[in-house]
Amino acid sequence: MSKTTRATQALTKAGIVFSVHLYDYDPDAERIGLQAAEAIGEDPRRVLKTLMAEVDGKPVCVVVPSDREVSMKKLATAFGGKSAAMMKPADAERLTGYHVGGISPFGQRKAVPTAIEESALAEPHVYINGGQRGVQVCLDPKDARNALKAIAASVTA
């Protein structure tokens, strides 16, 4: 498994300080984010999952703690829209250039508006998918927000 991905290259290019953490990815896990948290021995609120959605038919990326669920109503509101829905896995893979289970908000094929759960910004560090199944990057959540030019919003249920 490579420690260099488009995500880590994007973070390096942006001058963001981060560390890479590899773990055994379980494709059969019921909740991939929670499995990642357990595998690296970190609190699930600090292991953020990357989800691709659509607000009023336009693609968006949302980064939330792995132990939380996205509120579609709050997500739509955060982007000034009326409705939101999760993106189909095949569409998410085509848009981002990553495989489901390895989708990172960093280094996506096409940049889309991104929201990060505001409660995550209070953490001293967070883990976010590093662009490959079994790869997490650890960084300051404010650096993540800045690198993604993300909005901070309450988007969880």
C-alpha positions as CSV (number, residue, x, y, z in Angstrom):
1,M,0.0,0.0,0.0
2,S,1.4,3.4,-1.0
3,K,1.7,6.3,1.3
4,T,1.7,8.7,-1.6
5,T,-1.7,9.4,-3.2
6,R,-3.2,12.4,-5.0
7,A,-4.6,13.4,-1.5
8,T,-1.2,13.4,0.1
9,Q,0.3,15.2,-2.9
10,A,-2.4,17.9,-2.7
11,L,-1.7,18.4,1.1
12,T,2.0,18.6,0.5
13,K,1.5,21.1,-2.3
14,A,-0.7,23.2,0.0
15,G,2.0,23.2,2.6
16,I,-0.2,21.4,5.2
17,V,1.5,19.4,8.0
18,F,0.1,15.9,8.2
19,S,1.1,12.3,9.0
20,V,0.0,9.2,7.2
21,H,-1.5,6.2,9.1
22,L,-2.1,2.8,7.4
23,Y,-4.6,0.3,8.7
24,D,-6.2,-3.0,7.5
25,Y,-9.3,-1.9,5.6
26,D,-12.3,-4.2,6.0
27,P,-14.4,-4.1,2.8
28,D,-17.2,-6.0,4.7
29,A,-17.4,-3.5,7.6
30,E,-20.9,-2.3,8.2
31,R,-19.7,1.2,8.8
32,I,-16.3,1.9,7.2
33,G,-15.5,5.0,9.2
34,L,-16.1,3.3,12.5
35,Q,-13.9,0.4,11.3
36,A,-11.1,2.8,10.5
37,A,-11.4,4.5,13.9
38,E,-11.2,1.1,15.6
39,A,-8.3,-0.1,13.4
40,I,-6.2,3.0,14.2
41,G,-7.2,3.2,17.9
42,E,-8.8,6.7,17.7
43,D,-12.0,8.1,19.0
44,P,-14.7,7.9,16.1
45,R,-15.4,11.7,16.5
46,R,-11.9,12.4,15.3
47,V,-12.0,10.0,12.4
48,L,-13.9,11.9,9.7
49,K,-15.7,10.3,6.8
50,T,-15.9,11.8,3.4
51,L,-19.3,11.7,1.7
52,M,-20.3,12.8,-1.7
53,A,-23.8,14.3,-2.1
54,E,-25.9,16.5,-4.4
55,V,-27.6,19.7,-3.3
56,D,-30.2,20.8,-5.8
57,G,-28.6,18.4,-8.3
58,K,-25.1,19.8,-7.9
59,P,-22.2,17.8,-6.4
60,V,-20.9,18.6,-3.0
61,C,-18.5,17.0,-0.6
62,V,-19.2,16.7,3.1
63,V,-16.7,15.7,5.9
64,V,-18.2,14.5,9.2
65,P,-17.3,12.4,12.2
66,S,-17.5,8.7,11.5
67,D,-19.9,8.2,14.4
68,R,-22.5,10.8,13.0
69,E,-25.0,10.8,10.2
70,V,-25.5,13.7,7.8
71,S,-28.8,15.6,7.9
72,M,-29.8,16.1,4.3
73,K,-31.9,19.1,5.4
74,K,-29.0,20.7,7.2
75,L,-26.7,19.9,4.3
76,A,-29.0,21.6,1.8
77,T,-29.3,24.6,4.0
78,A,-25.5,24.9,4.5
79,F,-25.1,25.3,0.7
80,G,-28.1,27.5,0.3
81,G,-30.2,24.8,-1.4
82,K,-33.6,23.3,-1.0
83,S,-32.8,19.5,-1.1
84,A,-29.9,17.2,-0.7
85,A,-29.3,13.5,-1.5
86,M,-26.4,11.1,-1.3
87,M,-24.6,10.6,-4.6
88,K,-24.6,7.2,-6.1
89,P,-21.3,5.3,-5.5
90,A,-20.5,5.0,-9.2
91,D,-21.1,8.8,-9.7
92,A,-18.9,9.6,-6.6
93,E,-16.1,7.4,-7.9
94,R,-16.3,9.0,-11.4
95,L,-16.3,12.5,-10.1
96,T,-13.6,12.1,-7.5
97,G,-11.3,9.6,-9.2
98,Y,-11.2,7.6,-5.9
99,H,-12.9,4.3,-5.0
100,V,-15.6,4.2,-2.4
101,G,-13.9,3.4,0.9
102,G,-11.0,5.5,-0.2
103,I,-12.6,8.8,-1.2
104,S,-10.7,11.7,0.2
105,P,-11.8,15.3,0.0
106,F,-8.2,16.2,-0.9
107,G,-6.9,15.9,-4.5
108,Q,-10.3,15.0,-6.0
109,R,-10.4,14.9,-9.8
110,K,-12.8,17.9,-9.8
111,A,-13.0,20.3,-6.9
112,V,-16.5,20.7,-5.6
113,P,-17.9,22.8,-2.8
114,T,-17.1,21.2,0.5
115,A,-18.6,21.4,4.1
116,I,-16.9,20.2,7.2
117,E,-18.9,19.5,10.4
118,E,-18.2,22.5,12.6
119,S,-17.8,20.4,15.8
120,A,-14.8,18.7,14.2
121,L,-12.9,22.0,14.2
122,A,-12.8,21.9,18.1
123,E,-10.7,18.7,18.0
124,P,-6.9,19.0,18.4
125,H,-6.4,16.7,15.3
126,V,-8.6,14.7,13.0
127,Y,-8.1,11.7,10.6
128,I,-9.4,12.0,7.1
129,N,-9.2,9.4,4.3
130,G,-5.9,9.8,2.5
131,G,-7.2,8.8,-1.0
132,Q,-6.8,5.0,-0.8
133,R,-8.6,2.3,1.2
134,G,-6.6,1.7,4.4
135,V,-4.9,5.2,4.4
136,Q,-5.8,8.0,6.8
137,V,-4.0,11.4,7.1
138,C,-3.9,13.0,10.5
139,L,-3.9,16.8,10.6
140,D,-5.2,19.9,12.3
141,P,-8.9,20.2,11.4
142,K,-8.5,24.0,10.7
143,D,-5.7,23.1,8.2
144,A,-8.1,20.6,6.5
145,R,-10.8,23.3,6.3
146,N,-8.4,25.8,4.8
147,A,-6.9,23.4,2.3
148,L,-10.4,22.4,1.1
149,K,-11.7,26.0,1.2
150,A,-14.6,24.4,3.0
151,I,-17.4,25.9,4.9
152,A,-17.9,25.0,8.5
153,A,-21.4,24.1,9.3
154,S,-23.6,21.9,11.5
155,V,-24.6,19.2,9.0
156,T,-25.2,16.2,11.2
157,A,-28.4,14.9,12.6
